[in-house]
């Protein structure tokens, strides 16, 4: 999602300026109050006047975002987009799947969205663990859908053996440009690549 704002934050023990980052499944606060708050743990989420109000960890918190932004953020927290929506896949937008899908969130997003044949797909999605997987996946994608985008799903965070930076270096050297990034799960991220025009 990637929305951010510098704003006044109020909580039971005080108040102060924070940088608030609204991600796809969590709100990150940096500054006077430092917290990572998953949407699933938030309650009483609402926009009221200029503020986004919510309860987390048993405490009421208010972010002074302005009326329009508070309303938008409340909607996004209460109705986060599905993974299928973020990836742009579904029965009307089938995808050519390359590699084994073991992650439950990704498997659920792909349910009913996997193309029967590459010709029926709008783009590819490849699950990769290392450079060898990426080479093989890119070969299959280019043979089947050379002019279409490809989503690459790989390990997330410092524990990833072959993560975002390595994937980006490889793909840019291969003539691709990254266009969109999405969290898949706690352990996986995805980046959409297309051939450089």
N, C-alpha and C positions, 0 to 999 in steps of 0.2 A: 504494500500500500504506500508506504514511504511518505506520509504526511508529517510535517513538523511545525512547531510554533514555539516561540519564546513567550512566556506568559507568567503571570503571578499564580502561584499555587498556594492554596490554603488547606491545612490539615489540623486535627485537634490540638497539637502541641505548638503550632506556629504557622508561619507563612514565609514565602520567599520566591525569588525568580527561579524558574526552571526552563530547561529546553525539553519540550514534550515531543516524543516521536511516536506516531501511531503506525504500527506495523500491521501485518495481516492477522496476527493472533495475540498481540500483546501491546501494551502501552509502556513506553520506556520514559522515565523521568530522570533528568540529570540536572545537577545544580543544587539548590537549597534542600531539595528532597530527592534522594536517589532510590529509585525502585524500578523493577521489571514486574509488571502486573499482567498476567494472562487474562484475556477476556473472560474465560471460563470461570475465573475466581472473582469477577466483579459482580456486584449486585446494585440495585437501585440506580441504574444508569439513566440519566436524563439530562436534557438541555433545559436550563431555567434562566431566562434573561441572557446575560452575557457569559454565563458559566456552564461548563460541563461538570455535572455532579456524579459521583459514584461512591460506592463503599467497597473497600478492599482491606483485607486483614483486620476486619472489625472496626475500621475507622472511616469516617466520611471525608472525602477529598473533593475540592473544587478547583478547576482550572479556568482562569479568566481568559477565554479564547475569543470573545466576541460572539454575538448571537448566531450569525450564520455558520461560523466554524464550529461552535459548540453543537449546533443541531446536526451538522454533517458528521462530526466525530461520534456523536451518540448513535446515529443511524448505522455507522460502520461498525461500531462495537457491538451493537445489538444484532446486526445482520451481516456478519463477515461473509465475503464472497467464498463460494465453494472452490476447492482446488480445481475441479473441472472448469469452472468459470474462469479462474485466473489463467489456466493454461489454454483456454479457448477451444476446449474439446467437448464432444457430446455426440449424440446420434446424428445430428445435422452437420457436425464437423468432425468426421472420423479421422483417426490418426494411425499411421503405420508404426507399430510397436517393435522396437529392436532391443533384444536382451530380456533377461528374466526380471519380472516384477515381483519382488518379495515384500515390499513395503505396503502395509494395509491401506494407508491413506491414498497412495498412488493407485493401487489395485481398485479401490472404490471409485476413484475419479475416472479410471479407464473402463469401468463396467458399462457396456453398451456403446463405447466410443472407439473400440479397436476396429480398424478397417479389415474386411475379409481379405482384400488384396491391396498391394501398394497403389494400384491405379485408382482405387476408391478413396484413397486418403488425401486430405488437404495438406498434410505435412507429416514429418516423422517425429517420434519420441524415442530416444535411446537411453537405456540405463547403463551406466559405465562405472567401473571400479578402478580402472587404471588406463595408462596410455594405449596398451594393446587393445583393450575394449573399445577405446575411442577410435583408433585406426580402423578396426573391423566395422564398427557401427557407421562411421562416416563413409566407408566403402559401400556398404549396403544401401545407405541413404542416397548416395550419389548415383548408384546404379538404378535405383527405383524412382527417385523423386529429385533429380538434379537441380531443378529450378525452384524448389519449395523450401521453406524453413525447416529447421530441426530443433527440437527441444532436447537438451542434454541434461540428464539427471545424474547427479554425482554426490559424493559425501560432503557434508557441511561441517564447517568449523575447523579448529586446530587439529582435531583427531583424524581428519580426512587424509587418506593416503594420497589421493589425486583429487584436489579440490578446485575451487573456482579460479584461482590465479593460474594454475597449471593448464586447466581446460581453456581459459581465455588465451593464453600464450599460444597454445597449439592451434586453436581455431583461427586466430588472427594470422598466424603464419601460413595457414592453409587457404587464406583468402575470404574468411568469413568475418562478419561483424556481429557483435552481441546487441540485441535489441530490447530484451526484457528479461528480468530475473524474478523468480518466485520461490518462496519457501515451499517445500513439499511436505516435510515432517520435521521432527526434532533432529533427525540425522541426515536428511537429504535436502538439497537445493536443486533448482533447475534454471537454466539459461536458454533463451531462444536465440538461435543464430540463423543468419541468412547470408547468402553469397554477397560479397561486396559488389555494389553496382558499378 
